[in-house]
Amino acid sequence: MEKTIKNKLGGRLSPYLREHAKNPLAWQEWNEKAFQLARDLDRPIFFYRLRHLSLVSCDGDRELYG
């Protein structure tokens, strides 16, 4: 059975991160625990680098999440 991974952004202090807590991706903190989870599940890590409040990141968010 496939393990369901929860999005970890809901409890973050940053309003920007909390805003993305309901995105359809299971966002994780960038730490060893997340890397180990990816290894255990044999899944890739999706890295999305952004610049907070930039027009480019807002456009990218719209393209990714509709």
N, C-alpha and C positions, 0 to 999 in steps of 0.2 A: 504494500500500500504506500502511496506517495505521501511524504510528510509535508504538511502545510506550514509555511513559514510566515510569520506575521510581520507587518510593516512596523518598524521600531521608532518611527518619528513622532508618534502621538504625545509622548511625554517630554519632548525636547523643549528647552527654554526659548529657542529662536522661533519667532513668529513665522519666518519663512519655512523652516523645517516642519513646524506643526501644520502649516498650510498644505503640505504634501503628504501628510499622514494618511490620507485617503486615496492616494494614487494606487493604481493597480499593480505596482511593483512592491516587493517585500524589502523595502529599504532597510539597511542595517548600518550600525556604526562601523567606522573604519578601524577595526581592531582585530587582534588575533582570534577572538571568539568567532567573528564572522568568517574569517579565512578558514578556520577549522570546520565550521558548519558547511562551507562550500566544498571542502575536501571530502568530508564525510558523506555528503549527498552527491558527490561527483557532478557538481554544477559549476558553471562559469561565474565569474564576478563581473557584473556590469558596472563600469566606472563612468560616472557622469560628473564632469567637472564644470562648475559654473561660477559666474561672478555674480554675487548677490545684487539683486535689483537692476541688473543690466538689461537693456532692451533685447540683446541677443539671447540671454537665458530665458526671458519671458517668451520670446518667439519659439525657442527650442522646446519649452514646456508645452506650449500649445500644439506643436507638431507631435510631440511624444504622447501626450495625454488627451488630445482632442479637445 
